[in-house]
Amino acid sequence: MTARVQKKLELDFRAIGSGLRSGGLIRSSEVLGAVDDIFKAREHGYRRIDECTLLHVMNFEAAQPYSLTMARADLVCIQITIKGAYNRWIGDRMDLVNPNMVQISNTPRSVSDTQAGARLRGLLIVCERQHLLDHFRLNADPIPPAYRPIFLSRLGTPDALKLPLSSASIALVDQILACKYPEPLRGIFIGAKTIEIICGIVSQIHALPSRGLPRVVGARSRIQAIELAADIYRREIGNPPTIEQLALRVGLNRNELTSGFRDVFGLTPHAYGHMLRMEEAQSLLRVGRISISEVARRVGYEGYSSFSRAFHAHYGHAPSVADLLPGE
């Protein structure tokens, strides 16, 4: 089988910004050419939030491999990825952009390589560096010296500042991705949520300790993080994250996540996620409109055998179409 040739794309964020009014949206096909064969998405483009800020909503599957070269001089890029991963090159340095962190960078040029089949969900916020300093009053003093050029230099640095992805940021990204308002309400809503995300990240930077990274603390924040983790399990039932991935996404360590699930739900995270998958499977089987193999796929099992064993262990009998609860 012949491997697909990686498609080369080029993008200039300043050129995009100069052609957009606040709240306006420019579709990728207008700046990248014909891309319908690359991005499987309802909407793929770039939105102007204000005179100094652009937003790219990532909610698509890559139908073929592509390499995107981005001109981004004196622009701070805030990458928040909820799902999926890709490689970013700055010069000869390569970083994996994954769902575990907020990655903040500033360099005149970068290249992103994405594999075919990658499903990406998240946001890219592109903001004038000076706007962050002046409008949001960003104070770079708490930032480790190696990363201060991101905010204090026009040329930036090849290194990206990586921060924990807070539960608040995840919730805001999810609200943007789920927004169903028509224009202009959609633009207004997304703009407000984007500014809220930037405010949260600036606050997170200001709270950086002298060593290490901020963590979720306090009983109330911990419960919110557990509830967010449970919501992630519900939304990603067909491809649930690992315990380590889930802990990073909600700002807890593995022990805090496990003990929190026991306190709130009386189950470990794994057992809670498994319960949701079995309940969804039984619901699909009771409707009886799809095959058992398709039910297995929708709840995250590669084949009938592994799904059947899991279902039998959970309910005490093998799965069947139009499966009923005991006593019905």
Phi and psi in degrees as a GROMACS rama.xvg file:
@    title "Ramachandran Plot"
@    xaxis  label "Phi"
@    yaxis  label "Psi"
@TYPE xy
-80.4264  130.338  THR-2
-69.0136  144.86  ALA-3
-69.9478  139.939  ARG-4
-77.0456  133.605  VAL-5
-68.9061  124.93  GLN-6
-81.2401  135.937  LYS-7
-97.5777  126.603  LYS-8
-126.372  149.664  LEU-9
-132.846  140.685  GLU-10
-141.518  136.198  LEU-11
-120.39  109.422  ASP-12
-64.9588  -34.3636  PHE-13
-68.3224  -36.7885  ARG-14
-65.0586  -38.3283  ALA-15
-63.9798  -47.8218  ILE-16
-60.9403  -37.1611  GLY-17
-69.6123  -20.4534  SER-18
-100.696  8.11148  GLY-19
-122.011  140.103  LEU-20
-86.2589  162.389  ARG-21
-58.0988  131.257  SER-22
86.432  -11.0729  GLY-23
-76.0761  156.161  GLY-24
-125.499  133.008  LEU-25
-116.814  126.297  ILE-26
-77.6133  150.782  ARG-27
-58.3105  -33.6575  SER-28
-62.8149  -23.0244  SER-29
-79.2317  -21.18  GLU-30
-117.882  -17.7868  VAL-31
-113.933  -8.06841  LEU-32
89.6711  -163.085  GLY-33
-68.1086  114.209  ALA-34
-128.646  8.68419  VAL-35
-62.1562  -25.1037  ASP-36
-85.4612  0.934673  ASP-37
-109.582  -49.2312  ILE-38
-105.985  116.718  PHE-39
-91.0745  100.277  LYS-40
-158.744  151.984  ALA-41
-69.6344  -37.926  ARG-42
-143.707  128.168  GLU-43
-138.563  108.466  HIS-44
-173.02  -161.909  GLY-45
-134.359  131.222  TYR-46
-117.047  137.178  ARG-47
-87.5492  120.884  ARG-48
-85.6348  -45.4325  ILE-49
-151.183  -169.755  ASP-50
-63.6621  -16.4402  GLU-51
-122.35  4.45012  CYS-52
-136.202  133.353  THR-53
-117.116  153.864  LEU-54
-132.776  134.774  LEU-55
-118.228  118.955  HIS-56
-88.7123  121.566  VAL-57
-99.737  113.011  MET-58
-155.779  70.9296  ASN-59
-154.419  167.948  PHE-60
-115.104  135.624  GLU-61
-79.6488  114.154  ALA-62
-76.8395  -20.9258  ALA-63
-151.219  159.616  GLN-64
-67.4242  143.938  PRO-65
-147.409  157.658  TYR-66
-123.868  120.918  SER-67
-111.584  113.043  LEU-68
-90.9792  126.316  THR-69
-118.546  123.343  MET-70
-87.181  125.641  ALA-71
-149.159  45.7796  ARG-72
-61.6068  127.043  ALA-73
57.903  31.7348  ASP-74
-120.473  132.194  LEU-75
-89.944  125.218  VAL-76
-105.772  123.589  CYS-77
-108.651  110.424  ILE-78
-103.178  120.874  GLN-79
-120.721  111.781  ILE-80
-113.147  119.734  THR-81
-86.6282  -35.1889  ILE-82
-148.968  142.062  LYS-83
95.5922  173.022  GLY-84
-155.971  155.608  ALA-85
-154.775  167.424  TYR-86
-98.0806  136.029  ASN-87
-118.258  127.587  ARG-88
-106.152  129.562  TRP-89
-123.112  104.557  ILE-90
65.7082  -129.269  GLY-91
-98.7676  14.9644  ASP-92
-102.903  130.437  ARG-93
-115.955  132.389  MET-94
-122.017  145.064  ASP-95
-88.6054  121.85  LEU-96
-92.6564  112.404  VAL-97
-128.682  177.459  ASN-98
-76.0776  4.53255  PRO-99
-90.3351  -17.7028  ASN-100
-142.903  158.792  MET-101
-82.715  126.947  VAL-102
-114.07  123.958  GLN-103
-117.859  124.958  ILE-104
-140.575  160.101  SER-105
-151.177  107.581  ASN-106
-151.528  147.528  THR-107
-60.7865  -24.7338  PRO-108
-152.604  140.756  ARG-109
-145.258  159.774  SER-110
-129.326  126.628  VAL-111
-109.663  126.716  SER-112
-109.889  125.551  ASP-113
-125.332  135.182  THR-114
-84.6376  153.379  GLN-115
-61.1825  138.277  ALA-116
91.5775  -10.5606  GLY-117
-65.0808  132.735  ALA-118
-109.33  114.189  ARG-119
-111.902  130.714  LEU-120
-132.333  127.242  ARG-121
159.373  -158.879  GLY-122
-139.46  149.873  LEU-123
-121.814  117.346  LEU-124
-104.752  126.528  ILE-125
-116.769  119.411  VAL-126
-132.4  141.045  CYS-127
-56.9806  129.926  GLU-128
-57.2521  -46.8292  ARG-129
-67.2984  -29.3136  GLN-130
-63.8491  -39.401  HIS-131
-62.2212  -39.8747  LEU-132
-72.6349  -42.3611  LEU-133
-85.8079  -51.4217  ASP-134
-76.5992  -42.8229  HIS-135
-94.3759  -0.74714  PHE-136
54.0346  41.7579  ARG-137
-66.538  127.775  LEU-138
-104.692  115.647  ASN-139
-82.6495  -4.3075  ALA-140
-58.555  -39.899  ASP-141
-72.0525  -11.572  PRO-142
-78.1878  135.936  ILE-143
-52.8441  140.051  PRO-144
-51.4702  -35.2898  PRO-145
-62.7575  -23.3128  ALA-146
-105.417  -5.92046  TYR-147
-61.7971  -31.9941  ARG-148
-58.318  -21.2552  PRO-149
-55.8445  -36.3943  ILE-150
-108.32  -17.5228  PHE-151
-112.299  -3.00275  LEU-152
-132.3  140.329  SER-153
-63.7802  -30.4301  ARG-154
-87.9155  -12.5749  LEU-155
62.9764  -145.374  GLY-156
-155.538  151.558  THR-157
-66.5405  -17.2772  PRO-158
-83.5217  139.084  ASP-159
-99.8042  135.926  ALA-160
-78.1292  124.644  LEU-161
-112.194  124.721  LYS-162
-120.611  152.465  LEU-163
-60.2538  143.088  PRO-164
-84.1222  108.727  LEU-165
-74.1679  156.609  SER-166
-62.7614  -33.2298  SER-167
-65.3996  -42.527  ALA-168
-65.3893  -41.2598  SER-169
-60.1431  -44.2856  ILE-170
-62.2116  -40.6478  ALA-171
-67.3262  -41.8822  LEU-172
-60.8675  -43.8866  VAL-173
-60.8908  -38.0892  ASP-174
-64.7911  -39.2594  GLN-175
-65.832  -45.6321  ILE-176
-64.106  -31.3263  LEU-177
-91.1883  -2.09409  ALA-178
-61.7803  126.722  CYS-179
-116.828  9.62514  LYS-180
-64.7838  144.76  TYR-181
-76.6503  165.026  PRO-182
-69.9711  146.568  GLU-183
-87.4796  -2.56812  PRO-184
-60.3998  -36.9717  LEU-185
-59.4058  -46.7168  ARG-186
-62.9727  -40.629  GLY-187
-65.3477  -46.2053  ILE-188
-62.6787  -49.7998  PHE-189
-63.2092  -39.0588  ILE-190
-61.13  -44.2029  GLY-191
-64.3917  -42.2683  ALA-192
-67.5611  -35.5484  LYS-193
-64.8739  -43.9239  THR-194
-62.6013  -37.8307  ILE-195
-64.2853  -38.6079  GLU-196
-63.8247  -45.0635  ILE-197
-61.0159  -43.0883  ILE-198
-58.3715  -43.0588  CYS-199
-64.1397  -40.0442  GLY-200
-70.2738  -39.5538  ILE-201
-61.8034  -43.3453  VAL-202
-61.9958  -38.7055  SER-203
-63.6418  -40.0361  GLN-204
-64.4411  -43.406  ILE-205
-64.3022  -24.7898  HIS-206
-91.7869  4.38355  ALA-207
-58.3912  130.558  LEU-208
-75.9662  169.811  PRO-209
-63.5282  -28.6313  SER-210
-138.049  144.398  ARG-211
82.8535  -170.833  GLY-212
-121.536  152.928  LEU-213
-65.7335  149.265  PRO-214
-130.103  157.801  ARG-215
-68.4  126.525  VAL-216
-130.859  162.11  VAL-217
88.9203  146.228  GLY-218
-62.7146  -42.9213  ALA-219
-65.5473  -45.379  ARG-220
-63.3358  -35.6077  SER-221
-66.217  -42.9556  ARG-222
-64.633  -40.444  ILE-223
-61.4714  -39.3529  GLN-224
-65.4781  -39.3392  ALA-225
-66.6947  -41.5203  ILE-226
-64.3767  -38.1478  GLU-227
-65.6047  -40.9957  LEU-228
-60.6898  -41.9513  ALA-229
-63.7675  -37.8024  ALA-230
-66.4605  -37.19  ASP-231
-61.7366  -44.1457  ILE-232
-57.7383  -42.2418  TYR-233
-67.2495  -39.956  ARG-234
-76.2995  -30.8223  ARG-235
-111.821  42.9729  GLU-236
-63.625  -29.8923  ILE-237
-82.0574  -15.1844  GLY-238
-148.331  66.7758  ASN-239
-66.5785  146.268  PRO-240
-71.3865  160.633  PRO-241
-71.2744  167.184  THR-242
-59.4977  -42.7275  ILE-243
-63.48  -44.4123  GLU-244
-63.2497  -42.9172  GLN-245
-64.7608  -42.4808  LEU-246
-60.3449  -44.199  ALA-247
-64.8104  -38.9878  LEU-248
-67.348  -28.3391  ARG-249
-105.199  3.5408  VAL-250
81.3603  24.5271  GLY-251
-119.276  163.107  LEU-252
-90.2785  174.278  ASN-253
-60.3706  -43.0956  ARG-254
-64.818  -41.6843  ASN-255
-64.3688  -39.8347  GLU-256
-64.471  -45.6799  LEU-257
-65.1931  -47.5219  THR-258
-66.4133  -34.4874  SER-259
-64.9907  -41.5759  GLY-260
-65.2253  -38.4309  PHE-261
-63.5404  -40.7779  ARG-262
-67.8901  -42.1307  ASP-263
-85.2802  -41.8662  VAL-264
-114.737  -10.0634  PHE-265
73.1689  17.0477  GLY-266
-137.132  158.189  LEU-267
-72.9382  161.817  THR-268
-56.1162  -42.7856  PRO-269
-61.4363  -45.0476  HIS-270
-66.3556  -36.9181  ALA-271
-65.4986  -47.0957  TYR-272
-62.1069  -39.4556  GLY-273
-64.4053  -40.8659  HIS-274
-60.7461  -43.9947  MET-275
-61.5952  -41.1736  LEU-276
-65.4036  -40.613  ARG-277
-68.8364  -38.6979  MET-278
-65.7933  -40.115  GLU-279
-66.3036  -39.9321  GLU-280
-61.5863  -46.016  ALA-281
-62.9836  -38.3826  GLN-282
-63.0872  -42.434  SER-283
-66.8718  -38.7953  LEU-284
-66.0002  -36.8467  LEU-285
-67.3125  -31.4876  ARG-286
-67.9227  -38.4899  VAL-287
74.2862  22.3394  GLY-288
-96.7927  -13.2328  ARG-289
-129.629  163.241  ILE-290
-73.1385  162.859  SER-291
-63.4242  -37.1161  ILE-292
-63.2955  -38.159  SER-293
-70.0749  -37.5281  GLU-294
-59.1153  -45.7385  VAL-295
-56.6793  -44.7872  ALA-296
-64.1274  -40.2785  ARG-297
-68.4919  -23.7959  ARG-298
-105.47  17.1791  VAL-299
94.3932  19.2249  GLY-300
-108.055  139.225  TYR-301
-75.7007  -26.9496  GLU-302
-148.051  170.768  GLY-303
-64.2043  -41.7547  TYR-304
-61.1065  -49.9859  SER-305
-65.7229  -37.7993  SER-306
-65.1876  -43.686  PHE-307
-61.802  -41.7798  SER-308
-63.5119  -43.5924  ARG-309
-65.7219  -41.8171  ALA-310
-64.3095  -43.5255  PHE-311
-63.9053  -41.0002  HIS-312
-64.9762  -31.5734  ALA-313
-83.1504  -42.9003  HIS-314
-107.067  -12.4906  TYR-315
85.3862  8.32311  GLY-316
-154.017  160.359  HIS-317
-71.5297  154.016  ALA-318
-71.1695  146.469  PRO-319
-148.863  152.465  SER-320
-61.86  142.599  VAL-321
62.3932  35.2002  ALA-322
-61.722  134.663  ASP-323
-112.805  152.11  LEU-324
-68.9329  151.352  LEU-325
-53.9393  135.279  PRO-326
92.0744  -7.98662  GLY-327
